[in-house]
C-alpha cells in the first residue's frame, strides 16, 4: 500500500489534539502492520518535521536485517536537527560493528553537522559495549566546532566510561587531543551518570584543569 503525503497528513490530523510521540508511534505501528510504503514522504521530511519519524520508523521497522537498516539510513541522510539523528539509535543497535564503523568513518567528516553527530551517536547502544571495539570508536573522535557534534562526542565518551572507566580515564589523561569544549562536557555527563561510581567521578573531575590546557 503506497501512502501519499496527503493520506498520512489526514491520519496525523485525526490524532488527538496536542498529540504526543506515543500517538505517532501507534500510527507507525499500524503502518508497519499493514506493510505501508511511505517512500513518497521522503521529499517532504526536511520541510515538515512531523513526517520525519513516520518516514524513518515505518520504513526501518519493516527492514529486519540491521545491515540493511544502516544502508537505508545511508541512502537517506536527511537530518535537520539532533532529534532526527538520535531517534534512530535503537533501530541500528544490533548491526555488525564493522559495518557501522565503516559508515561512521565517513560520517564524522561529513559537511552536515547532524550527519557527523549520527557518526557518533549510533554507537551509544550495544555497539559500544565490546572491549575489542573500544580503540576503533575512540579513533573516530576529533575536534569539531559544532555544538551538537561536541555534545554527541561527549555523550559517547561518557557512555564508554560506563563500561570501560579505566581505559577512558587513561585516554583522557594521557592520549586525548580533544579541546575542553568536548572533554569538559564529557566529564559533566560522566558526573551526571548514575551508572558510574562516585570514586570514578572524582577521578574524572581531577582531569578538568589539565584538560583545559589542550589547545
Protein Blocks (a to p, Z undefined) as FASTA:
>chain_A
ZZdfklmmmmmmmpcehiafklmmmmmmmmmmnopafklmmmmmmmmmmlmmmmmmmmmm
mpmblklmmmmmmmmcccfbfklmmmmmmmmmmgcfklmmmmmmmmmmcfblklmmmmmm
mmncfklmpfklmmmmmmmpccdfbfklmmmmmmmmmmmmmmmmmlmmmmmmmmpcbdfk
lmmmmmmmmmmpckbcfklmmmmmmmmmmmmmpZZ
